[in-house]
Amino acid sequence: MLDVITLGETMVLMSPTTGGSLKYANSFNKQIGGAESNFAIGIIRLGHSSGWISKVGNDPFGEYLLSFIRGEGVDVSKVKIDNQAQTAIYFKEFHELKDPTVYYYRAGLAASRMEPEDLDEDYISKAKILHLTGITPALSESAKKTIYRAIEIAKKHNVMVSFDPNIRRKLWKDEECRQVLLDLITKADIVLPGISECEFLFGESNPERACTRLLSMGPKIVAIKLGKDGCIVADKNSSQRVKGMVIEKVVDSIGAGDGFDAGFITGILNNWDIEKCGKLANDVGGFVTTVRGDIEGLPTLSEIKEFRGELNVIDR
């Protein structure tokens, strides 16, 4: 039995070794990036087990993704190889004064060809939590159907569903995005949006009122990301803000939300109260921003304890 199973696309990330416009970049580091695999790796580093379901192309990039993610300890036994489509790729562009710009090359590629029939009901039924994001249903109609089928399986077997809207407006029209994501929220037990996503989805920028609105839709637990201000966590009994980690210099913000999700769900798996879950989520998300790459900055619990001053480490 795995603690968490997640489902979604992972791409090869090409990260320039210099800042500024990609027009002038001549050398790149090859890395990986994908909300769900970022999350799955985060869960492993925090001491739990995870599995990742997807499709990759029958190409060297697909082989690289499988090898890397497997090497991090994530179960990839249910990832399928697509002989008809290639593995997706994306590029980051770094600027000192703003978040990285991202350029995707993913349309019609392997992960977008996921279908409900690709899912193994027995595999999902044995997990404690199924974690999904709003990226996958935006990839294609078949990927959207796959998400709904995964939720159907989870509900049938009393597997808790965690959902991060993780909105990608470049992938679909706003109207469809709102309609689908709001519907998926009603089917989730835990919802993990950012406050800007709440404003986009239902016009609410006040964190407390956003929590109330989300809880009224069906989820049992809500954790809203507030950036440098931390998060607000809520259930039917309480709502409270949790201060965030102070990061003096953000190197790369992409992947921080996935780290937040991994931290929060780790707390849930540990049977912590939601405030303690929120604290770990904040710290993991903040830690991720200190390193270039989507997964390179994901910390272990020991690293979090060291940062908090709870663990004395002798450096030399």
Secondary structure, DSSP 4 states (H G I P E B T S, - for coil): --SEEEE---EEEEEESS-S-GGG---EEEEEE-HHHHHHHHHHHTT--EEEE-EEESSHHHHHHHHHHHHTT-B-TTPEEESSSPPPEEEEEEETTEEEEEEEE-TTSGGGG--GGG--HHHHHT-SEEEEESSHHHH-HHHHHHHHHHHHHHHHTT-EEEEE----TTTS-HHHHHHHHHHHHHT-SEE--BHHHHHHHHS---HHHHHHHHHHTS-SEEEEE-GGG-EEEE-SS-EEEEPPP--SS-S--TTHHHHHHHHHHHHHHTT--HHHHHHHHHHHHHHHTTSSSSSTTPPPHHHHHHHHTSS-----
